């Protein structure tokens, strides 16, 4: 099947039990995921960019974490204000240097 | 920071609200994630292979789904009995053809 050019994974710290009590969730991980999904739709790039939430990535001190695959670009301490810049970088096939971990 | 050579994402269907009620969860998605994590540890390849659960991937009819990045290999209708074969393929840098979606 057709796959997205970019696949973003956003820690929302849901545990295997379904509980959300992790660091990234407390630090807006869920809001960032929602904002990325909405912004991808607004830009009309949802055929190229897929956004998925993840369970704990084990990088809690650097959360909220956003990972861009297949490039394997990892961003840490992401804030709501970084969402547009992350998507700008994806569209320009560059990276947001200051957020790299 | 050092990144894993392979990053496996396993749908466990946890929603943004934290609820687990999706198709993959009903179809053993959570057990498959646990089994992959345990098998990776048993094989001593946890420095190379990272396993992360995800929220709904939107491919519910093909669930449980396991994605291998950065290769972007997507497996569907994965069962507990497929866990060893998926990890064998990763170690051999090949794919499990019959599970590809």
N, CA and C atoms of all chains as a GROMACS GRO file, in nm:
protein
  606
    1UNK      N    1   0.083  -0.121   0.000
    1UNK     CA    2   0.000   0.000   0.000
    1UNK      C    3   0.086   0.126   0.000
    2UNK      N    4   0.024   0.240  -0.036
    2UNK     CA    5   0.099   0.365  -0.043
    2UNK      C    6   0.134   0.414   0.098
    3UNK      N    7   0.257   0.454   0.113
    3UNK     CA    8   0.302   0.498   0.245
    3UNK      C    9   0.332   0.647   0.244
    4UNK      N   10   0.321   0.711   0.361
    4UNK     CA   11   0.350   0.855   0.366
    4UNK      C   12   0.500   0.880   0.347
    5UNK      N   13   0.530   0.995   0.292
    5UNK     CA   14   0.671   1.033   0.274
    5UNK      C   15   0.738   1.056   0.410
    6UNK      N   16   0.659   1.112   0.502
    6UNK     CA   17   0.708   1.140   0.637
    6UNK      C   18   0.611   1.082   0.739
    7UNK      N   19   0.665   1.022   0.842
    7UNK     CA   20   0.580   0.968   0.948
    7UNK      C   21   0.628   1.027   1.081
    8UNK      N   22   0.543   1.109   1.141
    8UNK     CA   23   0.577   1.173   1.268
    8UNK      C   24   0.522   1.092   1.384
    9UNK      N   25   0.604   1.068   1.482
    9UNK     CA   26   0.562   0.998   1.603
    9UNK      C   27   0.575   1.093   1.721
   10UNK      N   28   0.468   1.108   1.796
   10UNK     CA   29   0.464   1.206   1.905
   10UNK      C   30   0.434   1.134   2.034
   11UNK      N   31   0.524   1.148   2.131
   11UNK     CA   32   0.501   1.081   2.259
   11UNK      C   33   0.381   1.141   2.330
   12UNK      N   34   0.283   1.056   2.360
   12UNK     CA   35   0.172   1.103   2.443
   12UNK      C   36   0.168   1.023   2.572
   13UNK      N   37   0.273   0.942   2.592
   13UNK     CA   38   0.294   0.873   2.720
   13UNK      C   39   0.182   0.783   2.766
   14UNK      N   40   0.100   0.736   2.674
   14UNK     CA   41   0.000   0.638   2.717
   14UNK      C   42   0.072   0.507   2.745
   15UNK      N   43   0.046   0.451   2.860
   15UNK     CA   44   0.109   0.325   2.896
   15UNK      C   45   0.035   0.208   2.832
   16UNK      N   46   0.093   0.089   2.842
   16UNK     CA   47   0.028  -0.029   2.786
   16UNK      C   48  -0.109  -0.051   2.849
   17UNK      N   49  -0.125  -0.004   2.970
   17UNK     CA   50  -0.253  -0.018   3.039
   17UNK      C   51  -0.355   0.083   2.989
   18UNK      N   52  -0.310   0.180   2.908
   18UNK     CA   53  -0.401   0.280   2.858
   18UNK      C   54  -0.398   0.408   2.939
   19UNK      N   55  -0.338   0.401   3.057
   19UNK     CA   56  -0.329   0.523   3.139
   19UNK      C   57  -0.240   0.627   3.073
   20UNK      N   58  -0.276   0.752   3.082
   20UNK     CA   59  -0.188   0.860   3.041
   20UNK      C   60  -0.143   0.930   3.168
   21UNK      N   61  -0.019   0.907   3.207
   21UNK     CA   62   0.028   0.974   3.327
   21UNK      C   63   0.174   1.012   3.315
   22UNK      N   64   0.225   1.002   3.192
   22UNK     CA   65   0.366   1.024   3.171
   22UNK      C   66   0.404   1.170   3.163
   23UNK      N   67   0.532   1.190   3.152
   23UNK     CA   68   0.591   1.323   3.148
   23UNK      C   69   0.544   1.402   3.026
   24UNK      N   70   0.548   1.337   2.909
   24UNK     CA   71   0.514   1.409   2.786
   24UNK      C   72   0.368   1.454   2.787
   25UNK      N   73   0.281   1.370   2.843
   25UNK     CA   74   0.140   1.408   2.850
   25UNK      C   75   0.124   1.531   2.938
   26UNK      N   76   0.197   1.533   3.052
   26UNK     CA   77   0.190   1.650   3.141
   26UNK      C   78   0.245   1.774   3.072
   27UNK      N   79   0.344   1.752   2.985
   27UNK     CA   80   0.408   1.864   2.915
   27UNK      C   81   0.349   1.887   2.777
   28UNK      N   82   0.220   1.870   2.760
   28UNK     CA   83   0.150   1.903   2.635
   28UNK      C   84   0.172   1.807   2.520
   29UNK      N   85   0.225   1.687   2.543
   29UNK     CA   86   0.246   1.592   2.434
   29UNK      C   87   0.120   1.567   2.352
   30UNK      N   88   0.008   1.552   2.421
   30UNK     CA   89  -0.118   1.524   2.353
   30UNK      C   90  -0.164   1.645   2.271
   31UNK      N   91  -0.147   1.765   2.327
   31UNK     CA   92  -0.185   1.887   2.254
   31UNK      C   93  -0.098   1.906   2.131
   32UNK      N   94   0.030   1.874   2.144
   32UNK     CA   95   0.122   1.886   2.030
   32UNK      C   96   0.081   1.789   1.920
   33UNK      N   97   0.046   1.667   1.958
   33UNK     CA   98   0.000   1.569   1.858
   33UNK      C   99  -0.123   1.621   1.786
   34UNK      N  100  -0.220   1.670   1.864
   34UNK     CA  101  -0.343   1.724   1.803
   34UNK      C  102  -0.311   1.840   1.709
   35UNK      N  103  -0.223   1.931   1.754
   35UNK     CA  104  -0.188   2.049   1.673
   35UNK      C  105  -0.117   2.007   1.544
   36UNK      N  106  -0.030   1.908   1.552
   36UNK     CA  107   0.039   1.858   1.431
   36UNK      C  108  -0.062   1.800   1.333
   37UNK      N  109  -0.155   1.721   1.384
   37UNK     CA  110  -0.257   1.659   1.297
   37UNK      C  111  -0.340   1.768   1.228
   38UNK      N  112  -0.382   1.868   1.306
   38UNK     CA  113  -0.465   1.976   1.249
   38UNK      C  114  -0.387   2.058   1.146
   39UNK      N  115  -0.261   2.089   1.180
   39UNK     CA  116  -0.180   2.172   1.090
   39UNK      C  117  -0.148   2.096   0.960
   40UNK      N  118  -0.126   1.967   0.969
   40UNK     CA  119  -0.102   1.884   0.850
   40UNK      C  120  -0.226   1.887   0.760
   41UNK      N  121  -0.343   1.879   0.823
   41UNK     CA  122  -0.468   1.884   0.745
   41UNK      C  123  -0.487   2.022   0.683
   42UNK      N  124  -0.461   2.128   0.762
   42UNK     CA  125  -0.477   2.266   0.712
   42UNK      C  126  -0.385   2.292   0.593
   43UNK      N  127  -0.266   2.235   0.598
   43UNK     CA  128  -0.170   2.257   0.488
   43UNK      C  129  -0.199   2.166   0.368
   44UNK      N  130  -0.293   2.073   0.386
   44UNK     CA  131  -0.326   1.981   0.277
   44UNK      C  132  -0.214   1.885   0.242
   45UNK      N  133  -0.135   1.850   0.345
   45UNK     CA  134  -0.023   1.759   0.319
   45UNK      C  135  -0.044   1.624   0.390
   46UNK      N  136  -0.172   1.595   0.420
   46UNK     CA  137  -0.199   1.471   0.494
   46UNK      C  138  -0.181   1.346   0.408
   47UNK      N  139  -0.162   1.363   0.278
   47UNK     CA  140  -0.128   1.247   0.195
   47UNK      C  141   0.022   1.215   0.203
   48UNK      N  142   0.100   1.313   0.249
   48UNK     CA  143   0.246   1.295   0.256
   48UNK      C  144   0.296   1.280   0.399
   49UNK      N  145   0.222   1.335   0.494
   49UNK     CA  146   0.268   1.337   0.633
   49UNK      C  147   0.166   1.268   0.723
   50UNK      N  148   0.208   1.163   0.787
   50UNK     CA  149   0.122   1.088   0.879
   50UNK      C  150   0.168   1.121   1.022
   51UNK      N  151   0.073   1.142   1.112
   51UNK     CA  152   0.107   1.174   1.251
   51UNK      C  153   0.047   1.067   1.342
   52UNK      N  154   0.129   1.010   1.427
   52UNK     CA  155   0.086   0.901   1.515
   52UNK      C  156   0.134   0.928   1.657
   53UNK      N  157   0.048   0.904   1.753
   53UNK     CA  158   0.092   0.916   1.893
   53UNK      C  159   0.162   0.786   1.934
   54UNK      N  160   0.249   0.797   2.032
   54UNK     CA  161   0.316   0.677   2.082
   54UNK      C  162   0.305   0.667   2.233
   55UNK      N  163   0.332   0.548   2.282
   55UNK     CA  164   0.350   0.528   2.425
   55UNK      C  165   0.486   0.583   2.463
   56UNK      N  166   0.525   0.560   2.587
   56UNK     CA  167   0.649   0.616   2.640
   56UNK      C  168   0.769   0.575   2.555
   57UNK      N  169   0.850   0.673   2.517
   57UNK     CA  170   0.969   0.648   2.436
   57UNK      C  171   1.094   0.634   2.523
   58UNK      N  172   1.076   0.649   2.652
   58UNK     CA  173   1.189   0.632   2.745
   58UNK      C  174   1.287   0.748   2.744
   59UNK      N  175   1.244   0.859   2.688
   59UNK     CA  176   1.331   0.977   2.681
   59UNK      C  177   1.266   1.091   2.758
   60UNK      N  178   1.211   1.056   2.874
   60UNK     CA  179   1.121   1.145   2.946
   60UNK      C  180   1.182   1.280   2.981
   61UNK      N  181   1.310   1.281   3.014
   61UNK     CA  182   1.372   1.408   3.053
   61UNK      C  183   1.382   1.503   2.933
   62UNK      N  184   1.367   1.447   2.812
   62UNK     CA  185   1.374   1.530   2.692
   62UNK      C  186   1.237   1.553   2.630
   63UNK      N  187   1.132   1.511   2.699
   63UNK     CA  188   0.997   1.521   2.644
   63UNK      C  189   0.940   1.660   2.651
   64UNK      N  190   0.834   1.686   2.575
   64UNK     CA  191   0.774   1.599   2.475
   64UNK      C  192   0.864   1.576   2.354
   65UNK      N  193   0.864   1.451   2.309
   65UNK     CA  194   0.950   1.411   2.198
   65UNK      C  195   0.866   1.393   2.071
   66UNK      N  196   0.919   1.443   1.960
   66UNK     CA  197   0.859   1.421   1.828
   66UNK      C  198   0.967   1.358   1.740
   67UNK      N  199   0.934   1.245   1.677
   67UNK     CA  200   1.030   1.178   1.589
   67UNK      C  201   0.980   1.182   1.445
   68UNK      N  202   1.070   1.212   1.354
   68UNK     CA  203   1.034   1.215   1.212
   68UNK      C  204   1.106   1.099   1.143
   69UNK      N  205   1.028   1.007   1.088
   69UNK     CA  206   1.083   0.894   1.013
   69UNK      C  207   1.037   0.904   0.869
   70UNK      N  208   1.109   0.843   0.771
   70UNK     CA  209   1.226   0.758   0.786
   70UNK      C  210   1.358   0.829   0.812
   71UNK      N  211   1.361   0.961   0.815
   71UNK     CA  212   1.487   1.033   0.840
   71UNK      C  213   1.548   1.003   0.976
   72UNK      N  214   1.464   0.962   1.071
   72UNK     CA  215   1.506   0.940   1.209
   72UNK      C  216   1.560   1.070   1.271
   73UNK      N  217   1.486   1.177   1.248
   73UNK     CA  218   1.514   1.304   1.314
   73UNK      C  219   1.437   1.306   1.446
   74UNK      N  220   1.508   1.325   1.556
   74UNK     CA  221   1.442   1.325   1.687
   74UNK      C  222   1.446   1.466   1.746
   75UNK      N  223   1.328   1.516   1.785
   75UNK     CA  224   1.319   1.647   1.850
   75UNK      C  225   1.278   1.631   1.996
   76UNK      N  226   1.338   1.713   2.083
   76UNK     CA  227   1.304   1.708   2.224
   76UNK      C  228   1.258   1.842   2.278
   77UNK      N  229   1.194   1.836   2.395
   77UNK     CA  230   1.140   1.954   2.462
   77UNK      C  231   1.059   2.040   2.364
   78UNK      N  232   0.976   1.971   2.287
   78UNK     CA  233   0.895   2.039   2.186
   78UNK      C  234   0.779   2.111   2.256
   79UNK      N  235   0.752   2.232   2.212
   79UNK     CA  236   0.641   2.310   2.266
   79UNK      C  237   0.539   2.336   2.155
   80UNK      N  238   0.419   2.378   2.196
   80UNK     CA  239   0.313   2.407   2.099
   80UNK      C  240   0.361   2.505   1.993
   81UNK      N  241   0.443   2.601   2.035
   81UNK     CA  242   0.493   2.704   1.944
   81UNK      C  243   0.590   2.653   1.839
   82UNK      N  244   0.633   2.526   1.853
   82UNK     CA  245   0.729   2.469   1.758
   82UNK      C  246   0.663   2.392   1.642
   83UNK      N  247   0.533   2.371   1.654
   83UNK     CA  248   0.462   2.285   1.557
   83UNK      C  249   0.479   2.335   1.413
   84UNK      N  250   0.457   2.465   1.391
   84UNK     CA  251   0.467   2.518   1.254
   84UNK      C  252   0.608   2.506   1.199
   85UNK      N  253   0.706   2.535   1.286
   85UNK     CA  254   0.847   2.529   1.242
   85UNK      C  255   0.887   2.385   1.205
   86UNK      N  256   0.837   2.289   1.282
   86UNK     CA  257   0.868   2.148   1.252
   86UNK      C  258   0.809   2.111   1.115
   87UNK      N  259   0.686   2.154   1.089
   87UNK     CA  260   0.625   2.120   0.960
   87UNK      C  261   0.687   2.200   0.845
   88UNK      N  262   0.728   2.325   0.872
   88UNK     CA  263   0.802   2.401   0.770
   88UNK      C  264   0.928   2.324   0.731
   89UNK      N  265   1.001   2.276   0.830
   89UNK     CA  266   1.126   2.203   0.805
   89UNK      C  267   1.100   2.078   0.723
   90UNK      N  268   0.992   2.006   0.758
   90UNK     CA  269   0.958   1.884   0.683
   90UNK      C  270   0.930   1.919   0.537
   91UNK      N  271   0.853   2.026   0.517
   91UNK     CA  272   0.819   2.063   0.378
   91UNK      C  273   0.944   2.108   0.300
   92UNK      N  274   1.039   2.166   0.373
   92UNK     CA  275   1.163   2.213   0.307
   92UNK      C  276   1.271   2.104   0.308
   93UNK      N  277   1.235   1.988   0.364
   93UNK     CA  278   1.330   1.876   0.379
   93UNK      C  279   1.458   1.921   0.454
   94UNK      N  280   1.438   2.002   0.557
   94UNK     CA  281   1.548   2.042   0.645
   94UNK      C  282   1.511   1.999   0.788
   95UNK      N  283   1.586   2.047   0.886
   95UNK     CA  284   1.555   2.015   1.026
   95UNK      C  285   1.554   2.140   1.110
   96UNK      N  286   1.489   2.133   1.228
   96UNK     CA  287   1.492   2.244   1.323
   96UNK      C  288   1.609   2.216   1.419
   97UNK      N  289   1.722   2.274   1.388
   97UNK     CA  290   1.847   2.244   1.460
   97UNK      C  291   1.833   2.257   1.611
   98UNK      N  292   1.769   2.364   1.657
   98UNK     CA  293   1.766   2.392   1.801
   98UNK      C  294   1.687   2.288   1.882
   99UNK      N  295   1.606   2.207   1.815
   99UNK     CA  296   1.527   2.106   1.887
   99UNK      C  297   1.587   1.966   1.880
  100UNK      N  298   1.693   1.949   1.803
  100UNK     CA  299   1.750   1.816   1.783
  100UNK      C  300   1.802   1.753   1.912
  101UNK      N  301   1.775   1.625   1.928
  101UNK     CA  302   1.833   1.551   2.042
  101UNK      C  303   1.913   1.434   1.987
  102UNK      N  304   2.212   1.232   2.021
  102UNK     CA  305   2.220   1.108   2.098
  102UNK      C  306   2.219   0.986   2.008
  103UNK      N  307   2.263   0.873   2.062
  103UNK     CA  308   2.269   0.751   1.983
  103UNK      C  309   2.128   0.698   1.957
  104UNK      N  310   2.105   0.660   1.833
  104UNK     CA  311   1.970   0.613   1.797
  104UNK      C  312   1.974   0.465   1.762
  105UNK      N  313   1.860   0.397   1.779
  105UNK     CA  314   1.859   0.254   1.745
  105UNK      C  315   1.867   0.235   1.594
  106UNK      N  316   1.923   0.122   1.553
  106UNK     CA  317   1.932   0.090   1.410
  106UNK      C  318   1.792   0.064   1.354
  107UNK      N  319   1.709   0.003   1.437
  107UNK     CA  320   1.571  -0.028   1.397
  107UNK      C  321   1.475   0.022   1.504
  108UNK      N  322   1.366   0.080   1.460
  108UNK     CA  323   1.265   0.127   1.555
  108UNK      C  324   1.131   0.065   1.514
  109UNK      N  325   1.081  -0.022   1.601
  109UNK     CA  326   0.954  -0.090   1.573
  109UNK      C  327   0.840  -0.015   1.640
  110UNK      N  328   0.734   0.008   1.566
  110UNK     CA  329   0.615   0.072   1.620
  110UNK      C  330   0.500  -0.028   1.611
  111UNK      N  331   0.433  -0.049   1.724
  111UNK     CA  332   0.329  -0.151   1.732
  111UNK      C  333   0.199  -0.085   1.774
  112UNK      N  334   0.097  -0.098   1.691
  112UNK     CA  335  -0.030  -0.037   1.726
  112UNK      C  336  -0.090  -0.105   1.849
  113UNK      N  337  -0.116  -0.025   1.953
  113UNK     CA  338  -0.188  -0.079   2.068
  113UNK      C  339  -0.319  -0.005   2.085
  114UNK      N  340  -0.349   0.079   1.985
  114UNK     CA  341  -0.480   0.145   1.976
  114UNK      C  342  -0.520   0.231   2.094
  115UNK      N  343  -0.424   0.278   2.170
  115UNK     CA  344  -0.461   0.371   2.277
  115UNK      C  345  -0.500   0.503   2.210
  116UNK      N  346  -0.613   0.555   2.248
  116UNK     CA  347  -0.659   0.681   2.192
  116UNK      C  348  -0.594   0.798   2.265
  117UNK      N  349  -0.610   0.919   2.211
  117UNK     CA  350  -0.554   1.037   2.276
  117UNK      C  351  -0.606   1.052   2.417
  118UNK      N  352  -0.725   0.999   2.441
  118UNK     CA  353  -0.784   1.007   2.575
  118UNK      C  354  -0.722   0.905   2.669
  119UNK      N  355  -0.641   0.814   2.614
  119UNK     CA  356  -0.581   0.712   2.698
  119UNK      C  357  -0.657   0.582   2.698
  120UNK      N  358  -0.780   0.585   2.645
  120UNK     CA  359  -0.858   0.461   2.640
  120UNK      C  360  -0.795   0.362   2.542
  121UNK      N  361  -0.798   0.236   2.575
  121UNK     CA  362  -0.761   0.132   2.479
  121UNK      C  363  -0.888   0.060   2.442
  122UNK      N  364  -0.938   0.084   2.323
  122UNK     CA  365  -1.060   0.013   2.283
  122UNK      C  366  -1.058  -0.019   2.134
  123UNK      N  367  -0.939  -0.004   2.074
  123UNK     CA  368  -0.929  -0.021   1.930
  123UNK      C  369  -0.918  -0.166   1.888
  124UNK      N  370  -0.917  -0.181   1.758
  124UNK     CA  371  -0.914  -0.312   1.694
  124UNK      C  372  -0.786  -0.386   1.730
  125UNK      N  373  -0.671  -0.318   1.720
  125UNK     CA  374  -0.544  -0.386   1.743
  125UNK      C  375  -0.532  -0.435   1.887
  126UNK      N  376  -0.584  -0.357   1.981
  126UNK     CA  377  -0.580  -0.399   2.120
  126UNK      C  378  -0.663  -0.525   2.138
  127UNK      N  379  -0.780  -0.529   2.074
  127UNK     CA  380  -0.865  -0.649   2.083
  127UNK      C  381  -0.796  -0.768   2.018
  128UNK      N  382  -0.718  -0.739   1.915
  128UNK     CA  383  -0.650  -0.847   1.841
  128UNK      C  384  -0.506  -0.867   1.890
  129UNK      N  385  -0.481  -0.855   2.017
  129UNK     CA  386  -0.350  -0.885   2.076
  129UNK      C  387  -0.239  -0.785   2.049
  130UNK      N  388  -0.271  -0.664   2.001
  130UNK     CA  389  -0.166  -0.565   1.975
  130UNK      C  390  -0.076  -0.541   2.095
  131UNK      N  391  -0.138  -0.532   2.213
  131UNK     CA  392  -0.061  -0.505   2.334
  131UNK      C  393   0.028  -0.624   2.370
  132UNK      N  394  -0.025  -0.746   2.353
  132UNK     CA  395   0.055  -0.866   2.382
  132UNK      C  396   0.172  -0.877   2.285
  133UNK      N  397   0.148  -0.841   2.159
  133UNK     CA  398   0.255  -0.847   2.058
  133UNK      C  399   0.365  -0.746   2.094
  134UNK      N  400   0.326  -0.627   2.136
  134UNK     CA  401   0.424  -0.527   2.178
  134UNK      C  402   0.507  -0.580   2.294
  135UNK      N  403   0.439  -0.636   2.394
  135UNK     CA  404   0.511  -0.692   2.510
  135UNK      C  405   0.606  -0.804   2.466
  136UNK      N  406   0.558  -0.892   2.378
  136UNK     CA  407   0.640  -1.006   2.333
  136UNK      C  408   0.761  -0.957   2.254
  137UNK      N  409   0.743  -0.854   2.172
  137UNK     CA  410   0.857  -0.798   2.096
  137UNK      C  411   0.960  -0.740   2.191
  138UNK      N  412   0.914  -0.665   2.291
  138UNK     CA  413   1.006  -0.604   2.388
  138UNK      C  414   1.085  -0.713   2.461
  139UNK      N  415   1.014  -0.817   2.506
  139UNK     CA  416   1.080  -0.926   2.580
  139UNK      C  417   1.180  -1.001   2.491
  140UNK      N  418   1.138  -1.029   2.367
  140UNK     CA  419   1.224  -1.106   2.276
  140UNK      C  420   1.349  -1.026   2.238
  141UNK      N  421   1.333  -0.895   2.221
  141UNK     CA  422   1.448  -0.808   2.191
  141UNK      C  423   1.547  -0.811   2.308
  142UNK      N  424   1.493  -0.809   2.430
  142UNK     CA  425   1.580  -0.816   2.548
  142UNK      C  426   1.648  -0.952   2.557
  143UNK      N  427   1.571  -1.059   2.534
  143UNK     CA  428   1.627  -1.195   2.540
  143UNK      C  429   1.740  -1.214   2.440
  144UNK      N  430   1.724  -1.153   2.323
  144UNK     CA  431   1.827  -1.168   2.219
  144UNK      C  432   1.946  -1.073   2.240
  145UNK      N  433   1.933  -0.985   2.341
  145UNK     CA  434   2.041  -0.890   2.369
  145UNK      C  435   2.063  -0.788   2.258
  146UNK      N  436   1.954  -0.754   2.187
  146UNK     CA  437   1.967  -0.658   2.076
  146UNK      C  438   1.893  -0.528   2.108
  147UNK      N  439   1.870  -0.504   2.238
  147UNK     CA  440   1.795  -0.384   2.276
  147UNK      C  441   1.875  -0.255   2.256
  148UNK      N  442   2.004  -0.267   2.227
  148UNK     CA  443   2.080  -0.146   2.191
  148UNK      C  444   2.059  -0.111   2.043
  149UNK      N  445   2.011  -0.207   1.966
  149UNK     CA  446   1.992  -0.184   1.822
  149UNK      C  447   1.846  -0.172   1.783
  150UNK      N  448   1.759  -0.233   1.863
  150UNK     CA  449   1.617  -0.240   1.827
  150UNK      C  450   1.533  -0.178   1.937
  151UNK      N  451   1.460  -0.073   1.905
  151UNK     CA  452   1.372  -0.006   2.001
  151UNK      C  453   1.228  -0.042   1.964
  152UNK      N  454   1.147  -0.069   2.065
  152UNK     CA  455   1.007  -0.106   2.041
  152UNK      C  456   0.917  -0.005   2.110
  153UNK      N  457   0.825   0.053   2.037
  153UNK     CA  458   0.736   0.156   2.091
  153UNK      C  459   0.592   0.126   2.052
  154UNK      N  460   0.501   0.142   2.146
  154UNK     CA  461   0.359   0.126   2.112
  154UNK      C  462   0.308   0.256   2.050
  155UNK      N  463   0.204   0.245   1.971
  155UNK     CA  464   0.145   0.366   1.911
  155UNK      C  465  -0.005   0.370   1.935
  156UNK      N  466  -0.059   0.488   1.917
  156UNK     CA  467  -0.203   0.504   1.910
  156UNK      C  468  -0.251   0.452   1.776
  157UNK      N  469  -0.377   0.470   1.747
  157UNK     CA  470  -0.438   0.417   1.624
  157UNK      C  471  -0.363   0.465   1.501
  158UNK      N  472  -0.328   0.372   1.413
  158UNK     CA  473  -0.257   0.403   1.289
  158UNK      C  474  -0.353   0.419   1.172
  159UNK      N  475  -0.482   0.399   1.199
  159UNK     CA  476  -0.582   0.417   1.094
  159UNK      C  477  -0.584   0.305   0.991
  160UNK      N  478  -0.523   0.193   1.025
  160UNK     CA  479  -0.518   0.079   0.933
  160UNK      C  480  -0.586  -0.041   1.000
  161UNK      N  481  -0.698  -0.012   1.066
  161UNK     CA  482  -0.760  -0.106   1.159
  161UNK      C  483  -0.794  -0.240   1.095
  162UNK      N  484  -0.837  -0.239   0.969
  162UNK     CA  485  -0.877  -0.365   0.905
  162UNK      C  486  -0.756  -0.455   0.884
  163UNK      N  487  -0.636  -0.395   0.892
  163UNK     CA  488  -0.513  -0.472   0.873
  163UNK      C  489  -0.440  -0.498   1.004
  164UNK      N  490  -0.502  -0.462   1.115
  164UNK     CA  491  -0.436  -0.475   1.244
  164UNK      C  492  -0.434  -0.615   1.297
  165UNK      N  493  -0.351  -0.643   1.395
  165UNK     CA  494  -0.249  -0.554   1.451
  165UNK      C  495  -0.136  -0.524   1.352
  166UNK      N  496  -0.095  -0.396   1.354
  166UNK     CA  497   0.007  -0.348   1.262
  166UNK      C  498   0.140  -0.329   1.336
  167UNK      N  499   0.248  -0.372   1.273
  167UNK     CA  500   0.383  -0.348   1.325
  167UNK      C  501   0.462  -0.279   1.213
  168UNK      N  502   0.522  -0.164   1.245
  168UNK     CA  503   0.599  -0.091   1.145
  168UNK      C  504   0.746  -0.092   1.185
  169UNK      N  505   0.833  -0.114   1.088
  169UNK     CA  506   0.977  -0.113   1.112
  169UNK      C  507   1.036   0.008   1.040
  170UNK      N  508   1.094   0.098   1.117
  170UNK     CA  509   1.160   0.216   1.061
  170UNK      C  510   1.307   0.210   1.096
  171UNK      N  511   1.399   0.276   1.020
  171UNK     CA  512   1.370   0.365   0.908
  171UNK      C  513   1.336   0.297   0.776
  172UNK      N  514   1.338   0.165   0.768
  172UNK     CA  515   1.307   0.097   0.641
  172UNK      C  516   1.166   0.125   0.591
  173UNK      N  517   1.076   0.160   0.684
  173UNK     CA  518   0.934   0.178   0.651
  173UNK      C  519   0.872   0.047   0.597
  174UNK      N  520   0.904  -0.061   0.667
  174UNK     CA  521   0.840  -0.190   0.638
  174UNK      C  522   0.715  -0.199   0.724
  175UNK      N  523   0.601  -0.221   0.662
  175UNK     CA  524   0.475  -0.229   0.737
  175UNK      C  525   0.420  -0.371   0.731
  176UNK      N  526   0.393  -0.426   0.851
  176UNK     CA  527   0.335  -0.559   0.860
  176UNK      C  528   0.192  -0.551   0.911
  177UNK      N  529   0.104  -0.634   0.856
  177UNK     CA  530  -0.035  -0.635   0.901
  177UNK      C  531  -0.081  -0.772   0.945
  178UNK      N  532  -0.192  -0.773   1.018
  178UNK     CA  533  -0.251  -0.896   1.074
  178UNK      C  534  -0.144  -0.981   1.143
  179UNK      N  535  -0.064  -0.911   1.222
  179UNK     CA  536   0.046  -0.978   1.293
  179UNK      C  537  -0.012  -1.057   1.411
  180UNK      N  538   0.037  -1.176   1.431
  180UNK     CA  539  -0.006  -1.260   1.543
  180UNK      C  540   0.114  -1.286   1.635
  181UNK      N  541   0.083  -1.332   1.756
  181UNK     CA  542   0.189  -1.361   1.853
  181UNK      C  543   0.294  -1.454   1.793
  182UNK      N  544   0.250  -1.548   1.712
  182UNK     CA  545   0.340  -1.646   1.651
  182UNK      C  546   0.436  -1.587   1.548
  183UNK      N  547   0.415  -1.459   1.512
  183UNK     CA  548   0.500  -1.395   1.410
  183UNK      C  549   0.617  -1.317   1.471
  184UNK      N  550   0.615  -1.301   1.602
  184UNK     CA  551   0.713  -1.215   1.668
  184UNK      C  552   0.858  -1.258   1.639
  185UNK      N  553   0.885  -1.387   1.654
  185UNK     CA  554   1.022  -1.434   1.632
  185UNK      C  555   1.065  -1.417   1.488
  186UNK      N  556   0.972  -1.444   1.395
  186UNK     CA  557   1.005  -1.434   1.252
  186UNK      C  558   1.034  -1.288   1.214
  187UNK      N  559   0.959  -1.194   1.272
  187UNK     CA  560   0.982  -1.051   1.246
  187UNK      C  561   1.122  -1.011   1.296
  188UNK      N  562   1.158  -1.057   1.414
  188UNK     CA  563   1.290  -1.022   1.467
  188UNK      C  564   1.403  -1.095   1.393
  189UNK      N  565   1.377  -1.218   1.350
  189UNK     CA  566   1.476  -1.289   1.266
  189UNK      C  567   1.502  -1.206   1.140
  190UNK      N  568   1.395  -1.160   1.076
  190UNK     CA  569   1.408  -1.082   0.952
  190UNK      C  570   1.488  -0.955   0.977
  191UNK      N  571   1.460  -0.887   1.089
  191UNK     CA  572   1.533  -0.764   1.122
  191UNK      C  573   1.682  -0.794   1.139
  192UNK      N  574   1.712  -0.901   1.209
  192UNK     CA  575   1.853  -0.935   1.231
  192UNK      C  576   1.923  -0.973   1.100
  193UNK      N  577   1.846  -1.031   1.007
  193UNK     CA  578   1.903  -1.072   0.877
  193UNK      C  579   1.891  -0.959   0.774
  194UNK      N  580   1.834  -0.847   0.817
  194UNK     CA  581   1.806  -0.733   0.727
  194UNK      C  582   1.725  -0.775   0.605
  195UNK      N  583   1.626  -0.861   0.631
  195UNK     CA  584   1.531  -0.900   0.526
  195UNK      C  585   1.390  -0.865   0.575
  196UNK      N  586   1.287  -0.913   0.507
  196UNK     CA  587   1.149  -0.887   0.550
  196UNK      C  588   1.069  -1.016   0.551
  197UNK      N  589   0.957  -1.014   0.625
  197UNK     CA  590   0.866  -1.129   0.625
  197UNK      C  591   0.762  -1.102   0.517
  198UNK      N  592   0.786  -1.154   0.400
  198UNK     CA  593   0.704  -1.122   0.282
  198UNK      C  594   0.553  -1.142   0.307
  199UNK      N  595   0.517  -1.253   0.370
  199UNK     CA  596   0.374  -1.287   0.384
  199UNK      C  597   0.297  -1.189   0.472
  200UNK      N  598   0.367  -1.107   0.550
  200UNK     CA  599   0.296  -1.013   0.638
  200UNK      C  600   0.294  -0.870   0.583
  201UNK      N  601   0.362  -0.847   0.472
  201UNK     CA  602   0.373  -0.710   0.418
  201UNK      C  603   0.238  -0.652   0.380
  202UNK      N  604   0.221  -0.524   0.411
  202UNK     CA  605   0.101  -0.454   0.364
  202UNK      C  606   0.145  -0.331   0.285
   0.00000   0.00000   0.00000
